[in-house]
């Protein structure tokens, strides 16, 4: 059993997926999630604003939104094998606002790739239970974002070597 990733790029930008998946797998494994699927959807401002408004009643574009469907009783998920421990299963999507990410990258003086990777990490941390509503939670979230970003280069190199 494994975690499947699927990507939808609704922008005209090239997204390098090889740098994203290995670090997200590391986060999920650390939290004992070993089976399911996660969609990562890259969107423009108009699309992510629509989702932000629909889901959170925030009528503005944002950088990242995470949705964990397997914890929603009204959501009909795909059938899980009986042998799967529900605590190890995930079915989710992470929406990335690429235009907001580009603005953030300029503000923080990092590459767009780095900012998108940070947002994917941030979204995944939300999926495994981290919050960022209070200053203490934001500090913890930033700590783990930085930690996983520091591992990302090593993991990406290993991932690319593994599949050559």
N, C-alpha and C positions, 0 to 999 in steps of 0.2 A: 504494500500500500504506500501511496505517496501523495504529496500535495501537488496538484496540477496548477499551473499558472496560465492565464490567458491574458492577452494584451489587446486593447482596442485603442488605436491612435486616431482621434478625430481632428487632429491638427495637421498642419503641413510640415511639421518638424520631424526630423529623424530622431528616434528614441533608441538608445543602445540598451537592449534588454539584458545582455550578458552581465552588466554591472549591477543589475537590480536583484535578480533572482537569488544568487548565492547568499547574500546577507539576509534576505527575508526568510529563507529556509533556516538560517542560523537562529534568528529570533524565534521562529515558530517552534523549532526543536527544543530550544531552551525552555520554552513554556509547554513542552510535551504535547504539542499539536503535530500530528504525523500524517493526517489523512484529510483530504478534501480538495477544495479549489478556491483560488483567489483570482479575481479579475482586477486588472489594473487598467483604468480607462483614463486616457489623456484627453483633456477637453479645452475648448476655448472659454473665454469669460462668459459669454452668453449661456452656454450649456451648463457650466458649473453653477452659475447664478440661479438658473432655473431649478436645479437639484437642491441647492442650498435653501432656496425659498420653499420648495415643496416639502423637504424633510425637516428643516430646522426653523422655518419662518424667518430666515435672514435674507433680505432682498438685496444681496450684493455678491459679487464674485468672491471666491475664497481660494486658498491654495490647496487644501486637501479635505476630503470627506471620506470617512470609513463607515461601512455598513456591514454588520455581521448578521447574515440572514438565518443562520442555523440557530440563533437564539431568539428568533421571532416566531412565536407560536402560530401566527397567521400565515407564515410563508411556507409554501409547499416545496420542500427541497427534493433533490434527487434521492432515490432509495439508498440507504446505507447498508452495507453488509451487516448481518447480525453480529459478527465477531468484532465489529468496531466499537471501541469505547467512546461514547458520545463526548467525553471530556477531551478526547484527542482529535476530534473532528472539527473542521471549519468549512464554512461556505460563506464567502464574503466578497466585497468589492471595495476597491480604493479608487476614488476619483481624484485626479490631479488636475488642478487649474494651471495649465502651462503658461498662460500670459501673466498670471499673478506670480508664478514661480520665476519667470524672467525678471519681473520687477524686483522681487526679493533678492535674486542673484546679484543684481546691480547694487542694491542697498547694502548687502553683506559682503560685496566684493568677492564672490565665488562664481564658478562657472555654472551655467544652466544645468549641466549634467550633475554637478555636485548638489545643487538645490533640489533637483528632481529626486535624486537618491535619498536626500534627507527627508523629503516629503513622503516617499515610499516607506522609509523606516518609521517615520512619525505615524503614518496611517496604520502600519502593522503593529506598532506598540499600542495604539488604541484598540486594535482587534484583540490583543491578548490581555487587555484589562487596564492599561495605563490611562490616566486622565490628566488634564492640564487646566482645570478650572480654577485652582487656587495657586498662589505664588509658590507654595511648596511643591505642588504637583508639577507645575511648569519647570521648576528647577530640576526635579527628578527626570522629567521627560527630556529636557535638554541634555542632561548628563548621559542618558542612554542613547540619544541620537548621536552625540559626539563619540561615545564609545563604539557604537556599531559602524559609524562612518570611518573610524580609525581602523577597523577590521576589514572594511570593504575592499581596499586595494589588494590585500593579501588573498582574500577569498576569491576575488575576480580572477586573479592570476591563476590560482589553483583550479578554478572552474574551467577556465579556457584551456589549460593544459590537459585536464581530464578528458575533455571532449575532442581533442585534436586527433 
